[in-house]
Amino acid sequence: MINERLVELARCPRCVGDRPDEQERGRLKAEGTDFVCGTCRAVYGIQGGKSEANLPLDDISLLPRSGYLDLTLPTELEQQTKYLEEEFEQELDYEHISLPLLGAKVRNDLLRKLLRPARNEIALEVGCGNGKFCYWNRQRFDTVVGLDAAPLFAEEALAEIPLVQGDVRRLPFAPASFDKIFSIDLLEHLPASGIEPFFRELSRVLKPGGRILIYSNTREMGKLAPIIQFEKKVARFFSERGLFDFKRDDLRKSDHIKALRTFEDLESAVGNVGFVIERKVFWNGVFQGLVDNIIIKAGEYVVRQGIRLQLSRQEAKRKQEGESVRSRLASATTGLTNDWADGGGHQRMQMEIEENRAIKQAEKVAMEAEQSAEESSALDLAIRRSLKRSIADRRSGSVLRVLRFLTLLQQLDIIFFGKMRTGPYFVVLKRR
Ligand SMILES: [Zn+2]
């Protein structure tokens, strides 16, 4: 969504000021259907809005409206394209936001517990993905703005969350704009050269006395690593036999750089820009691994098999119907030779109709057989989507109950092992 608050906070990334007294640099002004930088005259547009694309912006009564503000610099587009394409492939089901469940719920609960949102605060999520954490917390802040380099925003977020496409290395916001900032699953993707600019930018847009929550991970192994390794071994056993499918999970993790290798690396990186770690919670994924790598995968397998069985039954039925059409066709042909002498024009027409129908039926079966090769991955996506939908609509009561139970199980990791040092961590940063 584009609202007045967002227009007030947003700045041209090329011109935005560094010091709190440089508020006016790069301020955006509405001109026609675009925004124009008051300093360098660069033009920025609204994307992803529905049916309102060409409405003039200078009429303030037309705000808020759906969509996001594209504040990327034209020169950056080329570098980003490859990244965007990869993101698209990985996030095929980003379009809708479901309820917070499993790992997302663990993250969301800790976000609330550690960052303590307040109704009078303005917050920013850096690397917001489809905008789900912004969406789940939209009523806990006065405003929560989402920024991501890839504009894969969910419909719900486009409608209700102020969203910006922009670069984390130069945040397109005025200095000292936000009371709270959070960033979940982003830091581990940044190369070593991107770490300091990232923290400097967070520091620049944070108000005095503000807080930052980071969820990321280092390369450290905790004391519980052997248990987690064992779970992975079990999962690999099933995956090698084609029962569990980890393609999606592997893709997700393929671009983890983890330039901060240890917790000390993190401490010194935030120290370099004047921050200290105020609170920390570690996430030892013992129950998480059990749920994500074994229980959920086994559940997916069962659902997949059930649907496959249903599909093959349907196909058998269709084939049978095709047979009966062919046999009727055959008998019609026999009848025709007898009726031909009587000038059986009606019969002949009937035959052509039957023949056409049989050909169409055969074509349909052939096409479906062809599709079945691609079916496996399409099927998985379809299952995930329909589950997500039915959970969002609260239609699927029993599935939801199971997932809630599994979520509770995952939360035990935080309750039991939250103080045991390991790779994944939540930290709250404040100025020294
Ligand atoms: Zn500018």
Residues whose N, C-alpha, C, O or C-beta is under 5 A from the ligand:
A	BS01	ZN	C12 R14 C15 G26 C37 T39 C40 R41 A42
